[in-house]
Amino acid sequence: MLRYTVLRLLIFFGCLIFFWLVGLRNNEILLLAVSAVVSVALSYFLLRSQRNRFSEQIADRIERRQAARQRAAGTAGTDGTDEAAEDAELDAGLDADHRDR
């Protein structure tokens, strides 16, 4: 993320210097506006691979967190499943006793 931000800033300041040298130095607001618009357009195309890698990292991190939550929920739920298993065994034993009679 830091690399992407630094590259975006470099593109912006490159545009700022370029348009200042071209002759927009008399109107600072226009210079900043044109530099911002052009740098956004350039960043969109030039930094696509950086943006895709960063979004993949975020998606992987989210998947790992979800998997960890599911594992934690699975281990927390084992107490309930133990009780359910014991109940099922008792019920099966009672059913067997009734069938024998």
GIHU-V920732 format. One line per field, one symbol per residue. ss: DSSP state (H for helix, E for strand, L for the rest). phi: phi as a letter, one per 20 degrees, with the letter a starting at -180 (. if undefined). Layout:
BEGIN
ss: ???
phi: ???
END
This chain:
BEGIN
ss: LHHHHHHHHHHHHHHHHHHHHHLHHHLHHHHHHHHHHHHHHHHHHHLHHHHHHHHHHHHHHHHHHHHHHHHHHHHHLHHHHHHHHHHHHHHHHHHHHHHHL
phi: .fffffffffffffffffffffpeffdffffffffffffffffgefdgffffffffffffffffffffffffffffefffffffffffffffffffffffe
END
